[in-house]
């Protein structure tokens, strides 16, 4: 069945790369293992182009200015992580891509909610910040580019359970509850990697509600309910946005107050969740 293609047309309003910035509606193709990469590439290539005024050039459905510095042309070879923003400039960023020894198949991993797609598939929109610019997910007007987490569709109200990450030591700690990607819970997980401890923060976004007892400072066991699937911040587009970020060296996130500061580039770096999610 791995070669069957499952097309699921959904419109997601999820944050791309930063706090409180919803993606505009977009048709997203979903495929079984082995076809998901080509499906996304095809989707990116078939986005409509717009007639542009002199001095600009089309980039999918937006016009970018040719005369602005760094606005148009091939990505410089030394830049590995970037995409073209709405103004036409290359936006560079840090990100931690999937490690080569980790499976690429999203269905190889355990998630906070049961699969919500046909034939037991989980992810309707995956991590794409390590992909070439044309293959990164974008809003209809190119105002938001790239996706730093995974989107997991499910029925509204489905319990969302905390997941103990690979090599995690101790329980997770709640760092934030409130408005971020809609109603959001952010937890801290301490992992032992390469003989040392590293902190990660995990975002549970667009929740319908937050579970009783889930508040800043609470300790959360694996399997404990943190909230319920909803569409806050993405009206009528019910799904869980699940994002993982590695905390920068020397930063104590216990002293960081607020959801947006936790995902600021000076505090944490977005990470492919497949690096730390446990295998099924």
Secondary structure, DSSP 8 states (H G I E B T S, - for coil): -TT-------B---B-SSTT-B----B-----TTTHHHHHHHHHHTS------TTEEEETTEEEETTSTT-SSS--TT--SEEE-TTS-EEE---B---TTS-S-GGGB--SS---SGGG--EEE---TTS-GGGS-B-TTSSSB---EEEEE--TT-EEE----TTB-S-EEEEEEEESSSEEEEEEEEEEETTEEEEEEEEEEEEEEE-TT--TT-EE-TT-EEEEEB-TTSTT--EEEEEEEEE-TT--GGG--SHHHHTSTTTEEEE-GGGTS-B-
